[in-house]
Amino acid sequence: MVEPNKIIPEIVNRRSVREYKSIPVEWEKIERILEAGRLAPTAKNRQEWKVLIVNDKIVIQKMVSACADQTFIGSAPILLVAISTDDSYTMRCGIKAGNVDTSLVLENIALQAVKEGLGTCYIGAFYQKPVKELLSIPKDKTVIQILTLGYPNDKTQPRIRKDLKEFYSLNSYEE
Ligand SMILES: Cc1cc2nc3c(=O)[nH]c(=O)nc-3n(C[C@H](O)[C@H](O)[C@H](O)COP(=O)(O)O)c2cc1C
């Protein structure tokens, strides 16, 4: 049995937060969060990413419909839109580097947010076209994910995970 208190606390305490207090997030916290993202590794150190910060309430409301009508998004004071600025590089493994690189940025951001007393939720249910139009993102860029960010207004319980034994196998693949 792995002792939870031996795991990095931000990893253990992160939850998807779907209700936010209507108070602004201090700029110095946002800056530290972005710095955590900037330190993420990228394939070939290409750093072909950009985080677009949305804090305009009207734009955030408009983003709700672009995100499959997930109304809780409208309660977030900030949306972080993670963009792959050049999605052309496919690694030898056949996977697009931009997807992986940008996701690593986001998880660093999500963990630093916990350290700052803030909450996040990944948003994958969104439509490229309206998001790009709303935020003036050029057509050749790819929005990888959106993260809501703000002070949590809910006490979300941890979601269940597979057992550790199911999570890994040793030396050869086992179901
Ligand atoms: C790639 C990705 C996309 C997701 N998209 C959404 C989304 O569009 N809306 C939402 O409410 N949650 C979304 N989530 C949050 C997941 O539902 C959540 O991470 C999962 O249920 C585990 O809960 P936890 O984050 O609290 O541990 C997404 C998570 C990931 C990693």
The ligand as a Tripos MOL2 file, in Angstrom:
@<TRIPOS>MOLECULE
LIG
   31    33     1     0     0
SMALL
NO_CHARGES

@<TRIPOS>ATOM
      1 C1         -8.2940   15.6250  -21.5550 C.3       1 LIG1
      2 C2         -9.4030   15.9130  -20.5700 C.ar      1 LIG1
      3 C3        -10.5840   16.5080  -21.0110 C.ar      1 LIG1
      4 C4        -11.6060   16.8150  -20.1060 C.ar      1 LIG1
      5 N1        -12.7200   17.4870  -20.5310 N.ar      1 LIG1
      6 C5        -13.6650   17.8580  -19.6340 C.ar      1 LIG1
      7 C6        -14.7690   18.6600  -20.0400 C.ar      1 LIG1
      8 O1        -14.9240   19.0580  -21.1890 O.2       1 LIG1
      9 N2        -15.6760   19.0050  -19.0830 N.ar      1 LIG1
     10 C7        -15.5330   18.6240  -17.7660 C.ar      1 LIG1
     11 O2        -16.3990   18.9910  -16.9520 O.2       1 LIG1
     12 N3        -14.4820   17.8710  -17.3580 N.ar      1 LIG1
     13 C8        -13.5550   17.4890  -18.2550 C.ar      1 LIG1
     14 N4        -12.4540   16.7710  -17.8340 N.ar      1 LIG1
     15 C9        -12.3050   16.4170  -16.4020 C.3       1 LIG1
     16 C10       -12.4670   14.9140  -16.1500 C.3       1 LIG1
     17 O3        -13.8280   14.5900  -16.2020 O.3       1 LIG1
     18 C11       -11.8470   14.6010  -14.7740 C.3       1 LIG1
     19 O4        -10.4670   14.8790  -14.8170 O.3       1 LIG1
     20 C12       -12.0450   13.1430  -14.3630 C.3       1 LIG1
     21 O5        -13.4060   12.8590  -14.1700 O.3       1 LIG1
     22 C13       -11.3100   12.8180  -13.0580 C.3       1 LIG1
     23 O6        -11.7140   13.6970  -12.0230 O.3       1 LIG1
     24 P1        -10.6440   14.6050  -11.2540 P.3       1 LIG1
     25 O7        -10.0150   15.5300  -12.2830 O.co2     1 LIG1
     26 O8        -11.4370   15.3910  -10.2340 O.co2     1 LIG1
     27 O9         -9.6380   13.7150  -10.6450 O.co2     1 LIG1
     28 C14       -11.4540   16.4630  -18.7330 C.ar      1 LIG1
     29 C15       -10.2440   15.8770  -18.3020 C.ar      1 LIG1
     30 C16        -9.2320   15.6270  -19.2050 C.ar      1 LIG1
     31 C17        -7.9380   15.0270  -18.6980 C.3       1 LIG1
@<TRIPOS>BOND
     1     1     2 1
     2     2     3 ar
     3     2    30 ar
     4     3     4 ar
     5     4     5 ar
     6     4    28 ar
     7     5     6 ar
     8     6     7 ar
     9     6    13 1
    10     7     8 2
    11     7     9 ar
    12     9    10 ar
    13    10    11 2
    14    10    12 ar
    15    12    13 ar
    16    13    14 ar
    17    14    15 1
    18    14    28 ar
    19    15    16 1
    20    16    17 1
    21    16    18 1
    22    18    19 1
    23    18    20 1
    24    20    21 1
    25    20    22 1
    26    22    23 1
    27    23    24 1
    28    24    25 2
    29    24    26 1
    30    24    27 1
    31    28    29 ar
    32    29    30 ar
    33    30    31 1
@<TRIPOS>SUBSTRUCTURE
     1 LIG1         1 GROUP 0 **** ****
